Amino acid sequence: MKVLRNLTFIFLALILAVPVLAQAPVDDVEEGLETAKGRTESAAKVFNEMMSKPDSAIPEALLSKAEAVIIIPGAVRAAFGIGGRGGRGVVTRRTATGWSEPAFVKMGGGSFGAQIGVSVTDYIMLVMNKNGLDALMGDEWEIGGDVGAVAGPVGREAGASTNITLNAEVLSYSKARGLYVGASLKGAKLYFDDSLNNKVYNMDGKEVLANETGKAVNKMRKQLRAVPKALMKHSPRKS
């Protein structure tokens, strides 16, 4: 049993390291911007693909109420009795000039029970109110623990049921194997990827999001426009 447990931990370490190993070392600002560009473009692609399908898109009525949006492309989830997940992505919040420059985040977490396998999933999370936003501005927070989260409704008919989700702090969505469904993320932890934030902005993630004025999309660094531009198309409301 001890050997099996050790093998499980090694297995998880290797699998959850995939997103980390895929990232080039951030040695200077230019390399940091290149890493940031790849991450923002991947996140924008995930969001645009979801919104391009009306029958499975996030209702714009809900998106218009969101205070921030978190996108984690290609998160790896692995399990062999003991499970875990890991991924890297971006978060942007609504400001007086539109959506802020994206801050970079990481996701991790574990689970227990009868489970086995490996999967890669894209996640989109809408932070719906001040409580969720305040939690996001902390050092780290756990979905389902520090903030309440529910699977978000999708599609054209979902607008009629949005009142059910008004008290949720986070609405979560996922895409796996080409299918978008509501996502249960209980136990997942989010925290800022400040090794990258500091290279790109010379600020940590909290400082990036705390900038109330933000920047208009056309004034942002060209490498970072993809996510705010995609969100502006579907939710142009300013704070």
C-alpha positions in Angstrom: 0.0 0.0 0.0 2.8 2.4 0.8 4.5 1.7 -2.5 1.2 2.3 -4.3 0.8 5.6 -2.4 4.3 6.7 -3.4 3.7 5.8 -7.0 0.5 7.8 -6.9 2.2 10.9 -5.7 5.0 10.5 -8.3 2.3 10.1 -11.0 0.5 13.2 -9.9 3.7 15.2 -9.7 4.6 14.4 -13.2 1.1 15.0 -14.7 0.6 18.3 -12.8 4.0 19.5 -13.8 3.0 19.5 -17.5 1.6 23.1 -17.5 4.7 24.2 -15.7 7.2 22.5 -17.9 5.4 23.8 -21.0 6.2 27.4 -19.9 9.5 28.8 -21.0 11.6 30.2 -18.1 10.9 33.9 -17.6 14.4 35.4 -17.8 13.6 38.9 -18.8 10.8 41.3 -19.7 10.8 40.4 -23.4 10.6 36.7 -22.7 8.0 37.4 -20.0 5.9 39.2 -22.6 6.2 36.4 -25.0 5.0 33.9 -22.3 2.2 36.3 -21.4 1.2 36.7 -25.1 0.8 32.9 -25.5 -1.2 32.6 -22.3 -3.6 35.4 -23.2 -4.1 34.2 -26.8 -4.9 30.7 -25.5 -7.4 32.1 -23.0 -9.0 34.3 -25.7 -9.3 31.3 -28.0 -11.1 29.3 -25.3 -13.6 32.1 -24.6 -14.2 32.9 -28.3 -14.9 29.3 -29.1 -17.4 29.0 -26.4 -19.2 32.2 -27.3 -19.3 31.3 -31.0 -21.9 28.5 -30.3 -25.2 30.1 -29.2 -26.6 26.8 -27.9 -23.8 26.4 -25.5 -22.5 29.9 -24.9 -22.4 31.8 -21.6 -25.6 34.0 -21.5 -24.6 37.6 -22.2 -27.1 38.6 -19.5 -24.9 36.8 -17.0 -21.6 38.0 -18.5 -22.8 41.6 -18.2 -23.2 41.2 -14.4 -19.7 39.7 -13.9 -17.2 41.7 -12.0 -14.2 39.6 -13.2 -13.6 36.7 -15.5 -11.0 33.9 -15.0 -9.9 31.7 -17.9 -7.7 28.6 -17.4 -6.9 26.9 -20.7 -5.8 23.3 -20.7 -5.8 22.5 -17.0 -4.6 19.0 -16.3 -6.5 16.8 -13.9 -5.0 13.5 -12.8 -6.2 10.8 -10.3 -5.1 7.5 -9.0 -7.0 7.1 -5.8 -5.7 10.6 -4.8 -6.4 13.2 -7.4 -5.2 16.7 -8.3 -5.4 19.4 -10.9 -3.1 22.1 -12.1 -3.3 24.9 -14.7 -2.3 28.4 -15.6 -4.4 31.2 -17.0 -5.5 34.8 -16.7 -8.0 37.0 -14.8 -9.4 40.4 -15.9 -11.8 42.6 -14.0 -14.3 45.2 -15.1 -13.0 48.8 -14.6 -14.1 52.4 -15.4 -12.5 52.1 -18.9 -13.6 48.5 -19.7 -11.8 45.3 -18.9 -8.4 45.5 -17.2 -5.1 44.2 -18.4 -5.0 40.5 -17.6 -3.3 39.4 -14.4 -1.8 35.9 -14.5 -3.0 33.1 -12.2 -2.4 29.5 -11.3 -4.9 26.8 -10.3 -4.3 23.8 -8.1 -6.1 21.4 -5.8 -6.7 17.8 -4.8 -9.4 15.3 -4.2 -9.9 11.9 -2.7 -11.9 8.8 -3.5 -12.3 6.0 -6.1 -10.9 7.8 -9.2 -8.4 7.1 -11.9 -7.3 8.8 -15.1 -6.0 12.0 -16.7 -8.0 14.7 -18.5 -7.3 18.2 -19.9 -10.1 20.8 -19.5 -10.6 24.4 -20.2 -12.2 26.5 -17.4 -14.0 29.8 -17.5 -15.2 31.3 -14.2 -17.3 34.4 -13.8 -16.8 36.3 -10.5 -20.3 37.7 -9.9 -20.2 40.0 -6.9 -18.0 42.0 -4.5 -17.6 39.0 -2.1 -16.1 37.0 -5.0 -14.0 39.9 -6.1 -12.7 40.6 -2.5 -11.7 36.9 -2.3 -9.9 37.1 -5.6 -7.8 40.0 -4.3 -6.5 37.8 -1.5 -3.3 35.7 -1.6 -5.2 32.6 -2.7 -8.8 31.3 -2.4 -10.6 28.0 -2.7 -13.6 27.5 -4.8 -16.4 26.0 -2.8 -14.5 27.0 0.4 -13.6 30.7 0.5 -16.2 31.5 -2.2 -19.4 29.8 -3.2 -19.5 28.4 -6.7 -22.1 26.8 -8.9 -22.1 25.4 -12.4 -23.2 28.2 -14.7 -26.1 27.8 -17.2 -25.4 27.9 -20.9 -27.3 28.5 -24.1 -30.1 30.8 -25.4 -32.7 29.5 -23.0 -30.5 29.9 -19.9 -31.3 33.6 -19.5 -34.7 32.6 -18.1 -33.1 30.9 -15.2 -30.4 33.4 -14.3 -32.2 34.4 -11.1 -31.2 31.1 -9.7 -27.5 32.1 -9.8 -27.8 35.7 -8.5 -26.4 34.7 -5.1 -23.5 32.7 -6.5 -20.1 34.3 -6.0 -18.6 32.3 -8.9 -20.2 30.7 -11.9 -18.0 28.0 -13.5 -17.9 26.5 -17.0 -15.7 23.9 -18.6 -14.9 22.4 -21.9 -13.7 18.8 -22.2 -13.5 16.8 -25.5 -15.3 19.5 -27.4 -18.3 19.6 -25.1 -19.1 22.7 -22.9 -20.9 21.9 -19.6 -21.3 23.4 -16.2 -18.2 22.7 -14.1 -17.9 21.7 -10.5 -14.6 23.1 -9.2 -15.1 22.5 -5.5 -11.7 22.3 -3.9 -9.8 24.1 -6.6 -7.4 26.8 -5.4 -6.5 30.0 -7.3 -3.5 32.2 -6.7 -1.5 34.8 -8.6 1.4 33.8 -10.8 3.5 36.6 -9.6 6.7 35.4 -11.2 5.1 36.3 -14.5 3.1 39.3 -13.3 6.2 41.0 -12.0 8.1 40.4 -15.2 5.3 41.8 -17.3 4.0 44.6 -15.2 6.6 45.1 -12.4 3.6 44.6 -10.1 2.0 41.6 -8.4 -1.4 40.3 -9.5 -3.3 42.1 -6.8 -1.8 45.4 -7.8 -2.7 44.8 -11.5 -6.3 44.2 -10.6 -6.5 47.0 -8.0 -5.9 49.6 -10.8 -9.4 51.0 -10.8 -9.0 53.0 -14.0 -7.5 50.1 -16.0 -6.5 50.8 -19.6 -8.6 51.1 -22.7 -7.9 48.0 -24.9 -6.3 50.1 -27.6 -3.7 51.5 -25.1 -2.7 48.1 -23.7 0.5 46.3 -24.6 -0.3 44.7 -28.0 0.6 41.3 -26.6 -2.0 41.5 -23.9 -5.1 42.7 -25.7 -6.7 39.4 -26.8 -8.7 38.6 -23.6 -10.1 42.1 -22.8 -10.9 42.6 -26.5 -12.8 39.3 -26.6 -14.8 40.2 -23.5 -15.5 43.8 -24.7 -17.3 42.2 -27.8 -19.8 40.4 -25.5 -19.8 42.6 -22.5 -18.9 46.3 -23.1 -20.4 47.6 -19.8 -18.0 49.5 -17.7 -17.9 49.6 -13.9 
